[in-house]
Each structure stands twice: as structure tokens, then as C-alpha cells.
Amino acid sequence: MALGRALESASVSILLNKIATQQVLDFFLKWKLDAALLSKLKSLLLMIYAVLNHAEERHVEDAAVKLWLDSVKDATYDAEDLLDDIATDALTSQNSTNQVRNAIFDTLNAPDSVKEGIDFKLKDISSSLNPFKETLESRLRKLIERLEDIAKQKDILRLREDVVGTVSSCPNLVALPDEENNLPPALQFLDLRHCHNLMKLPSELYKVSSLEELRIEGCAKLEVLPQMGLPSKLKRLLIHQCEALKTLSDGLLHNNSALEYLEIRGCSSLVTILEKGIH
């Protein structure tokens, strides 16, 4: 599979993370935008993301699947532009409100109780003017219509979903089972999130031969990845906010020559990253 195709999967994954940011959620709340549209966008992206691996396997020999992936790529770019615009609008609107607020406060020598009332009234005025509702909601609806068509086409093309395993917000979880037989043999996607006491991954993780993507996020006590290496078919490895992780040794790739995408963010203790690089 070409690296560009792997990046399409990664782009959809990044979009899903952007949708869930507090900045986007606060912006929708502040300007009374339709949050149901945001939920619909997330649901559609998840549906498409679930079949991307299969589509990427078939696109070389199936022209219709290649066209479908091109449609996903175009829609992903447009969705990213929309979310970037929301982030920009959120910052601009906050700065504008603060400038007006500061100008009024500089002019008036009023007690704090009056200033609080002015703050409340400014928020009320800005909400009623709402320069974003019509344009952003219209763009969201058009994007959702495109993604709905794309999602319907995946069924026509008979694209199958990955076998997914998710472990999320399990504060008492210290380790996953080491025995190979306790891990689902057909597992293709493993998502570990906010398991704050998780200290290690299965030493025999490399034996889960079907695993193609591993995401680890917010596992603050995880210091190392399995010394016996990664599964042979693993294509994407994403590690976010694992503050105790110290090294990604070259031994991780002992069994693997398929890794195409590596994303590491917020791992403040990390000092060594695959000195020999990705094959």
C-alpha cells in the first residue's frame, strides 16, 4: 500500500480528534450552532474510517474503489479546512470580544458588579448577532451530504470493516494479558485510551499477525513498548500523551517491515526514536 493511502487513514483519524477538541465544542456552544451536525459528521467519519484499510488493499486492482478513496481524500481536505476555519473564527471572535470589553472598561470606572453585568450583556449581544451560524451550518450540511453518499457507496463496493478492539478510561488496568491465546487473533485495530495505570503491553503482541493499527493515548505510566517487537503487518502506530514513555528501540521493528505511518505527540520523556528509521 502506498504511503499516500496510509496518510488518508491518518487524516481521517486526525479529523476525528479535531472534532472532539474543547475549542470546537465551546465554539458550537457559544454561538448556538447545531451540535447534532457535529455528531453526524463524527459518525460518518467513523463509518468511513472503519473500512479504509480494506479499501486501501483493493484500490490497485479495483478502479471503482480507487475513485471512492479519491472522494474520501477530497472530502477529508474540505472537512479539515472547515475545522481550521472554526478554530480561526473561535480565536478571532474571542479577541474581538475582549477588545470591545477592554475598551468599555477603560472608559468606565465601574465596580466589579457592573463589569460582570457588562460582560453578560456583551455575550448576549454577540450571540444574537451570530456571524457564524448560517455560513458554518450550511457548509457542514453540504459536507455531511457528501459523506453520506460516500458512506452509502462503501456498501455497494462491499468494503468490510476492521475488527476493532477499544480499551478506554480503565484507571485500574495495569496490564493486558500476555498470553497469545487471550488476544483476539483477527484483531486489526487496537485503541488504548486514558488507562492511566497501564504499565505494559502484552509481550507477545507481535503474534497478533492481523493487527494493522495501534493507537495509544493518555497512558501516563507506560514506559516501554514490547521488547519482542510489533506485529508483522502493523502499518500505523500512533502514540499520544504517554509522558513516561522513554524509548522506541529499533527492536520494535524486528518482526515488522510494514510500518508506514508513525505519529508521536506529547511524550515528554521520550529520548530515543527508532534510530535506524522505518524500513
N, C-alpha and C positions, 0 to 999 in steps of 0.2 A: 504494500500500500504506500502511495506517495506521501511525503511529509505534508504536502498541502492539504490532503484529505484528513490527515490526523489533526491538523490545525483547525479544520472545520468543526470537528467534535469538541476540541478545546474551546473554540469561540462560543459555541452554544453553552458550554459549561460556565464560561466566564459571564455570559449574559445572565444566566440563572443566578449567579452570585450578585450581580449588579442589581437585579430586581429586588433582592432581599435586603439591600443596604438600608440603614436607618435614614439616610439622606433622602432616598426616593420615597420611602414610606411617609416621612414627615412632610415632604413636599405635597404629596397627594392629600394628606390630612389638612394641611394649612390652606390649600386652595380649593378644598372641597371637590376634588376630582373623583371620578368614578373608580373606586378601588377594585370593583368587580372586573374592570377591564384589565387591570394589572394581574389579577388572579388568573384570568382567562389566558393572558399572554404566557404566564408561567406554565400553566397546564399544557398548552400547545407545544411549548419548547421542550417540556419533559417528554411528551409523546414522541416528538421527532428525535430527541436525543437518544431515546431508548432503542431506536432502530438504526442509528448511524453506523455502528460497527458492521452490521450486515450489509448495508448499502455500500460501504467502502470496500467490502470484499467483492461485491458483484459489479462495481461500476466499470471495470475494464472490459468485461465481456458483454455487458448489457447497456446499450445506448440509452434506453429509457431511464435506467437508474442513474446514469451519469447526468442526464438532464435534470432529474429530480434533485441530485446533490447540488447542481448549479443553482437551482431555485432556492435551496436551503441557504447556500452561501450568500446569494443576493439579499434574501430576507434577513439573514443574520446581520449583514452590514447595515441595513436600514434600521433594524432594531437597536443596534449599537449606537448609531447616530442619534436616534430618538432618546435613548437613555443618557447619552452625553449631553444632549440639549437640555434635558431635565436637570442634570447636575449643574450645568451652567446657569440655567434660569433660577435654580434654587439659590445659588450664590449671589447672583445679580439682584434678585428680589430682596434678599436679606440685607445686602449692602445698601440698597436704595431706601429701605425702611429705616435702617439705622441712621442714614444721613439726614432724613427728614426728622426723625426723633431727636437727634443731637442738635439740629438747627433750632427746633422748638424749645428744647431745654436750655440752650444757650441764651435764647431771648427772654425766657420766663425765669424768674426767681421764685419758684413754687416749692411747696413742701412735697415730701415723697408721696403722700397720699394722692395729691393732684397729678404727679408724674405717672403714678400707676394707672390713674383714670385715662390719661392721655395715651399711654401705651395700649390700653384695652381698646380705645376708640380707633387708634391707628390700625390695629389688627382688624377691626370690624370694617373700616373703610377699605383697606387693601383687599379684604376678602370679597367685598361687594363689587369692587371694580374688576377683579379677577381677569387679568390679561391672558391667562394661560388655558382656561377651561376649554374654550371652543376649539382652539387650534390643536392642542395636545390630544384631547379626546378624539378629535377627528382623525388625526394621524394614527392613534392607537387602534381605532376601529378598522381602518384600512389595512393596517399591518396584521391584525387578527384575522381579517377575511382572507388575506394571502396565506397565512399559516394554516388556517382551516382547510384550504384547498390542498396545501402541501401534505397535511396530515391525512386527508382522505386518499391521496394518491399512494401513500405508503401501503395501504391495504390492497389497492389494486395491483401494486407491484409485488405484493406478498413479502414485504420486508418483516423479518421476525425481530422481536425484542430480545435484548440481552437478558441473561439470567443474572439478577442483581441481588446483592446482599448489603443491607444497611444496618449499621450499629450506631445509634445516636443517643447522646446525653445519658450515658450509663456511668454515673460518678463512682460506683463501687467496683466497676470492672477493672481488674488488674492485668489479666492476660487472656488471650484467646487460646483454644485448645491446641496443643502441639501435635496431637496425633493426626496423621493424614486422613484417616477414615472419618474424623469428626468435621472435616471441611467439605462442603458440597462440591463434588467432582466436576460439575458442569458450570461452576460459578465463573462468570465473565467480568463482573463489575463488583468491586468491594469498596464500600464507602464507610469510613470510620470517622465519626464526628463527636467532638466535645466529650470524650471519655477521659476525664481529667486525670484519672489514676492509672490509665493504661500504661504499662511499663515496657511491654514487649509484644511482638507479633509472633505468630507460630514459626518455629524454627524450620518446619517442613512446608512452609508456604510455597516454596519453589515447586512442590509436587502438584499444586493445583494448576495443571497444564493448560486449562482453558481460560485462566484469568488474563484479561486484556487491559484492564484499567484498575488502578489502585489510588484511592483518594484518602488522605489522612489530614484531618483538620482539628485544631484545638485540643490535641492530646499532649498536655503540657509536661507530662513526666516520661514521655517516650524518648529514650536516649539513643537507641541504635535500631537499625533495621536488621532483618535476619542475616546472620553471618554466612549462611549456606546459599544466599542469593535469592534472586527474584525468579518468578515463573518464566519459562522459556518464551511464552507468547505475549508477555506483558508489553504493551505498546505505549501506555501513558501512565506516568507517575506524577501525582500532584500532592505536595506536602505544604500545608499552610499552618502557621501559628503553633508550631511544635517547638517551644522555647528551649527544651532540654536536649533536643537532637544535636549531637556533636559532629557526626561524620557520616558521609555517604561513601563508603570504601569501594574500591574497584572490584572487590569480591562480590558485590551485589550483582554484577553482570556476568558472573562465572557461568551461569546457565542460560544467559539471555543475550540474543543478538537482534531482538525485535524492537527494543525501546526506541521510540521516535519523538516522544514529547516529554519533557521534564520541566515542571513548574514548582519553584520553591519560593515561599513568601513568609516573612515574619518568623523565621527560625534564627533567633538572635545568637544562639550558642554554636551555630554550625561553623566549623573551621576547615573541613575537608570535603570536596565535592568531586567524585569520580575523576581522579587526576588523569586517567587515560582517555576520558571522554566517552561519548556514546558511539557505538560501532556504526 
